[in-house]
Amino acid sequence: MTKNKKIKKIKKKKKKFSVKIFITFIIFEFIFTALTGPLIVFYGPFNNVRKTIVGAAMSTLSHQYIATTFLSDKKIKEILNEDTVEVIDQKETLEQLDFDNKHDENIERYDIEGSKFKGYMLVIHDPSRVKIGYSSKLGKSGELTSQIAKNNNAVAAINGGGFTDKNSDGNWTGTGGQPVGILMTNGKVIHNDISNPDKKDDVVAITSKGVLLVGRYSLNEMKNLSVKEAITFGPALVVNGESAIKSGDGGWGIAPRTAIGQRKDGAILLLVIDGRQVKSLGATLRDVQDIMLEYGAYNATNLDGGSSTTMYYEDEVINNPCDPLGERAVPSVIYVTP
């Protein structure tokens, strides 16, 4: 009995010792990976991984530290500029676009699915039904896309233009109430922080004829083209039926995306891609461009994405915003009238 007890004690000691070694090894591996992982990502040979991580981080407001902690501003710009979006002049074919704009209440809905993302596409046949909406508390705070849509009796809506979380009083609040650039609806300028009327910037605009303008336009150019609805954002992805991204993924990484396009028959395409989720990691700008081309877009442009990405349709939000709290407050939306 004594001998057996000794054997059991020895076995227990060996077992305890091996568990201790295993735990120590796991801790070491965790610390080693945490220290060397970022170095491998940002300074290793995996160029595509580096571009994806940097692009995704810099396309957000709250996660840019992922890149800025390890890379200089100069290096980040170099990485982002490796994949460029070509600037194409849309104005060459604007006179060819002429639509009847007969009232058509039909809206087509499609489920979008890729190898790493899921999303939704709405096709609105009458472009005159598409408008710009904005928060009733503009300058102080944004509102949910669904709320702005309901305020305008909209049947569908997606989030719109860019913004900062810095309010008019100078404080950073995270309420999304301060738009960037131009915000115009029904021909009335609601917000404008562009002092030079001849300065060109990426815009999403709709003329009185229902033509979607994408790419770089000045305020004076939009005025001459009888623009009725406009917000500032980009870049343009499809112009005159031509791809703006010829190689690479566009340089903005993988993220939730929102975009708008128009077919040559005038129909407006509204697209959202979910991201930062297990079932949908997100899409590159190249992915968005290719989807738009697949659905017949003649012109298309990127809109604000990330946690803002939202699609409202038939009285509910049909996509899955990536913010744990759900929809994010935004200053502007693109909505569809009944």
Buried (B, 14 or more C-beta within 10 A) or exposed (E): EEEEEEEEEEEEEEEEEEEEEEEEEEEEEEEEEEEEEBEEBBEEEEEEEBBBBBBBBBBBEEBBEBBBEBBEEEBBEEBBEBBBBBBBEBEEBBEEBEBEBEEBEEBEBBEBEBEBBBBBBBBBBBBBBBBBBBBEEBBBBBBBBBBBBBBBEBBBBBBBBBBEBBBEEEEEBBBBBBBBBBBBBEEEEBBBEBEEEEEBBBBBBBBEBBBBBBBBBBBEBBEEBEBBBBBBBBBBBBBBEBBBBEEBBBBBBBBBBBBBBBBBEBBBBBBBBBBBBEEBBBBBBBBBBBBBBEBBBBBBBBBBBBBBBBBBBEEEBBBBBBBEEEBBBBBBBBBBBE
